[in-house]
Amino acid sequence: MSEEKINNIGYLGVDVGSVSTNLVILDIDNKVVASVYRRTQGQPIQAVQRGLEELKDKLEADINILGVGTTGSARYLTGVIVGADTVKNEITAHAVAASHVAPNVRTVLEIGGQDSKIILLNDGVVVDFAMNTVCAAGTGSFLDHQSARLGIPIDQFGGHALKAKEGAQIAGRCSVFAESDMVHKQQVGYALEEIIFGLCQALVRNYLNNLAKGKDILNPIVFQGGVAANSGMKRAFEEGLNMEIIIPDHFNVMGAIGSALLAKETMMLDDRPTNFKGFDASLIDYKTSSFGCNGCENSCEIIKIQVEDEVLAKWGGRCGKWEVDQIHAQHVYKV
């Protein structure tokens, strides 16, 4: 393969969650060629399609995608849309990405808009993890809500938090109680910087007392996810753990990076062409619908995706009755 062709090949990773949709292309040396971070806004298909368009526009030259990986809560749906070669859960994708940034990483702290995770590794292998997908007090939405209440843009939180000598003591176990406590601190005259840093500390306490409770947090520690943009959170974690925290350059798209790395690994082992449908997959008119399965008392909601009259995939049941092999059995629909 010529040097020019080597330079024009890459691997695509897509991470679709409830809040954000992230796409990344890695080159042959695992460096980020282009990335997209956009809001999902309850429309994962449209988010992925628009993301593909944005990603293509960012490329300085045509690139030959040799493999595609998907992750996130909508990973199976996304896999059908883009033509995935590997579909992995968020824990695996984030662990792989963190290990790429810090090969000896032992702890991954990941906080997104509506969920959070802690992942413990040993020699690159996940040995324990925990997730919060229920309580908003342990996620980025906790800070988003309080920033709206304070009238301070969330992207300015970090700067204010770093100015505080210490944080105001704010209850963080519940968003409702935290807001009441924050209002009280305002009324008694706490400085804005102290309140904002106190909110960061409250989120960290909630995270450590719930997700990390009973777990042995060891260095190196990598902090990723959208909330890692807040430098006040980095300070709060470092003070709470008395350890140094590593924040990757591409902290907000680490799930997509992990997916691209997994796709590369898969395709280097498999002697076959990629399933990638091309950037023109953004032009396909996908339709989704759902129906209830009455096969047992679980009454699962099954998701179906199709193009015109062709059903591409069904999934969502606990027993796997409706699942299809997204990699080897999927239909390839071209524009």
C-alpha positions in Angstrom: 0.0 0.0 0.0 1.4 3.4 -1.0 2.2 6.1 1.6 -0.6 8.3 0.2 -3.2 5.5 0.6 -2.0 4.8 4.1 -2.4 8.5 5.0 -6.0 8.4 3.6 -7.3 5.6 5.6 -9.1 5.8 9.0 -11.5 4.2 11.5 -14.8 5.7 12.5 -16.2 5.6 16.1 -19.7 6.7 17.0 -21.1 7.2 20.5 -24.8 8.0 20.8 -26.3 8.8 24.2 -29.4 10.5 25.5 -27.6 13.9 25.6 -24.8 13.9 23.1 -23.9 12.2 19.8 -20.2 12.0 19.2 -18.3 10.9 16.1 -14.5 10.5 15.6 -12.2 9.4 12.8 -8.8 8.0 13.8 -5.9 7.7 11.4 -3.6 4.7 11.0 -1.6 6.0 14.0 -4.7 6.4 16.2 -4.6 10.1 16.1 -7.9 12.1 15.9 -8.4 13.3 12.3 -11.8 14.9 12.9 -14.4 14.8 15.5 -18.0 16.0 16.0 -19.8 16.6 19.3 -23.5 17.5 19.0 -26.7 17.2 21.0 -28.9 14.2 20.4 -32.1 16.0 21.3 -34.2 12.9 21.4 -33.5 12.1 17.8 -30.6 9.7 17.5 -31.1 8.8 13.8 -31.1 12.5 12.8 -28.2 13.2 15.1 -26.0 10.5 13.6 -26.9 11.5 10.0 -26.2 15.2 10.7 -23.0 14.1 12.5 -21.8 12.2 9.4 -22.4 15.3 7.3 -20.5 17.5 9.7 -17.6 15.0 9.9 -17.3 14.8 6.1 -17.2 18.5 5.9 -14.3 18.7 8.3 -12.2 16.3 6.3 -9.5 18.1 4.2 -9.4 15.1 1.8 -11.4 12.0 1.0 -10.7 9.2 3.5 -11.2 5.5 3.1 -12.9 4.1 6.3 -11.7 0.6 7.0 -13.8 0.0 10.1 -16.6 1.4 12.1 -17.5 0.9 15.8 -20.6 2.1 17.7 -21.3 2.5 21.4 -23.7 4.3 23.7 -27.3 3.7 24.7 -28.4 3.8 21.0 -25.4 1.7 19.8 -27.5 -1.0 18.1 -29.6 1.5 16.2 -26.5 3.4 15.3 -24.8 0.2 14.1 -27.6 -0.3 11.6 -27.5 3.3 10.4 -23.8 3.5 9.7 -23.0 -0.2 9.1 -21.0 -1.1 12.1 -18.3 -3.7 12.2 -18.3 -3.9 16.0 -20.9 -2.8 18.6 -19.7 -2.5 22.2 -21.1 -1.2 25.5 -20.0 2.1 27.0 -17.9 0.6 29.7 -15.7 -1.3 27.2 -15.4 1.8 24.9 -14.4 4.2 27.6 -12.0 1.8 29.2 -10.2 1.2 25.8 -10.0 4.9 25.1 -8.6 5.7 28.6 -6.0 2.9 28.2 -5.0 4.5 24.9 -4.4 7.9 26.7 -2.8 6.4 29.8 -1.6 2.9 29.2 -1.4 2.1 32.9 -4.7 3.7 33.9 -6.3 2.1 37.0 -9.4 4.3 37.4 -11.7 6.0 34.9 -14.1 8.7 36.1 -16.7 9.4 33.5 -19.5 12.0 34.0 -21.9 12.9 31.2 -25.1 14.9 31.0 -27.4 12.3 32.3 -25.3 9.4 33.5 -22.0 8.7 35.2 -19.6 5.8 35.5 -16.6 4.6 37.3 -14.4 1.9 35.8 -11.5 0.1 37.5 -8.8 -1.6 35.4 -5.8 -3.8 36.1 -3.3 -4.4 33.3 -5.8 -2.9 30.8 -8.6 -5.3 31.8 -11.8 -4.0 33.4 -12.1 -5.6 36.9 -15.0 -3.6 38.3 -17.4 -0.8 37.3 -20.6 1.0 38.4 -23.1 3.2 36.6 -25.6 5.8 37.6 -28.4 6.3 35.1 -31.2 7.2 37.5 -30.3 10.0 39.9 -29.6 13.4 38.3 -27.6 14.5 41.4 -24.6 12.4 40.2 -24.5 13.7 36.7 -23.8 16.8 34.7 -27.5 17.8 34.7 -27.0 18.6 38.4 -24.6 21.4 37.5 -26.7 22.5 34.4 -29.8 22.9 36.6 -27.9 25.0 39.2 -26.2 27.1 36.5 -29.6 28.1 35.2 -30.8 29.0 38.7 -27.7 31.1 39.2 -27.8 32.7 35.8 -24.2 31.7 35.1 -23.4 29.8 31.8 -22.2 26.3 32.6 -19.0 26.9 30.5 -18.0 29.7 33.0 -18.4 27.5 36.1 -14.8 26.3 36.1 -13.3 29.8 36.0 -15.5 30.9 39.0 -14.8 27.7 40.9 -11.0 28.1 40.6 -11.2 31.6 42.2 -12.8 30.2 45.4 -10.6 29.8 48.5 -12.9 27.1 49.6 -16.4 25.8 48.7 -19.7 26.5 50.4 -21.0 23.3 52.1 -23.9 22.3 49.9 -26.0 19.1 50.2 -25.6 17.2 47.0 -27.4 13.9 47.5 -30.6 15.3 45.8 -31.0 18.1 43.2 -34.0 19.5 45.0 -32.3 19.7 48.4 -29.1 21.1 46.7 -31.1 24.0 45.1 -32.7 24.8 48.5 -29.3 24.8 50.2 -27.8 26.9 47.5 -30.5 29.5 47.8 -29.9 29.6 51.5 -26.1 30.1 51.0 -26.9 33.0 48.7 -29.2 34.6 51.3 -26.6 34.4 54.0 -24.0 36.1 51.8 -21.7 33.4 50.5 -19.6 34.6 47.5 -20.7 33.3 44.1 -17.3 31.6 43.6 -17.7 29.7 46.9 -21.2 28.6 45.9 -20.1 27.3 42.5 -17.1 25.5 43.8 -19.4 24.1 46.6 -21.7 22.7 43.9 -18.7 21.0 42.2 -17.7 19.5 45.6 -21.2 18.3 46.2 -21.3 16.5 42.9 -17.9 14.9 43.6 -19.1 13.8 47.1 -22.2 12.3 45.6 -20.2 10.5 43.0 -17.6 9.1 45.5 -20.2 8.2 48.1 -22.4 6.3 45.6 -20.6 5.0 42.5 -17.2 4.7 44.1 -18.3 3.5 47.6 -16.2 0.6 48.7 -14.0 0.7 45.6 -10.2 1.0 45.7 -9.4 4.1 43.6 -5.9 3.9 42.4 -3.6 6.1 40.2 -3.4 6.8 37.3 -6.9 8.3 37.2 -8.4 9.5 34.0 -11.4 11.9 34.1 -13.5 12.0 30.9 -17.0 12.9 29.7 -18.5 16.3 29.0 -18.3 17.4 32.7 -14.5 17.2 32.5 -14.6 20.5 30.7 -15.3 22.1 34.1 -11.9 22.8 35.7 -13.7 23.2 39.0 -14.7 19.5 38.9 -11.0 18.6 38.3 -10.0 20.6 41.4 -12.9 19.1 43.5 -11.9 15.5 42.5 -8.2 16.2 43.2 -9.0 17.7 46.6 -11.5 14.9 47.4 -9.2 12.1 46.5 -5.8 13.8 47.2 -4.6 12.5 43.9 -3.7 13.9 40.5 -6.4 13.7 37.8 -5.6 13.3 34.1 -8.0 14.9 31.6 -7.5 13.7 28.0 -7.3 16.3 25.1 -10.5 14.8 23.6 -12.3 14.2 26.9 -15.8 14.8 25.5 -15.6 12.2 22.7 -13.7 9.3 24.5 -16.5 6.8 23.9 -16.3 7.4 20.2 -12.5 7.1 20.3 -12.8 3.8 22.1 -15.3 2.6 19.5 -12.9 3.5 16.6 -10.0 1.7 18.4 -12.2 -1.4 18.8 -13.2 -1.2 15.2 -9.5 -1.1 14.1 -8.7 -4.1 16.3 -11.7 -6.0 14.9 -10.8 -5.3 11.3 -7.1 -6.1 11.7 -8.2 -9.6 12.9 -10.9 -10.1 10.3 -10.1 -10.5 6.7 -13.2 -8.8 5.2 -14.3 -5.5 4.0 -16.0 -3.0 6.3 -19.8 -2.8 6.6 -19.6 1.0 6.5 -22.4 2.4 4.4 -20.5 5.5 3.6 -21.1 9.1 4.5 -24.1 9.1 2.2 -25.9 7.1 4.9 -27.0 10.6 6.0 -29.3 10.6 3.0 -31.2 7.4 3.7 -34.8 7.7 5.0 -34.8 5.4 8.1 -38.1 4.7 9.9 -38.3 3.4 13.5 -41.4 2.0 15.2 -42.0 -0.2 18.3 -44.4 -2.9 19.3 -45.0 -5.0 22.5 -43.8 -8.5 22.7 -46.4 -10.8 24.3 -44.1 -13.8 24.4 -43.8 -13.7 28.2 -44.8 -11.7 31.3 -41.9 -9.2 30.7 -43.9 -7.5 27.8 -40.8 -6.0 26.4 -41.0 -3.0 24.0 -39.3 -4.1 20.7 -37.7 -1.4 18.5 -37.9 -1.9 14.7 -36.0 0.0 12.1 -36.7 -0.2 8.4 -36.1 1.5 5.0 -39.2 1.5 2.9 -40.6 -2.0 3.3 -37.3 -3.6 4.3 -36.9 -4.3 8.0 -33.2 -3.9 8.9 -33.3 -4.9 12.6 -35.3 -5.5 15.7 -34.1 -5.4 19.2 -35.0 -4.6 22.8 -36.2 -7.8 24.3 -34.6 -9.2 27.5 -34.3 -12.7 26.2 -32.8 -11.8 22.8 -35.6 -13.3 20.9 -35.8 -10.4 18.5 -32.2 -9.6 18.4 -30.2 -9.9 15.1 -26.5 -10.2 14.6 -25.8 -6.5 13.8 -22.5 -7.3 12.2 -22.9 -10.4 10.0 -26.6 -10.6 9.4 -27.5 -7.0 8.8 -28.8 -5.8 5.4 -26.8 -3.2 3.6 -29.0 -0.5 2.1 -27.3 1.9 -0.3 -28.4 5.2 -1.7 
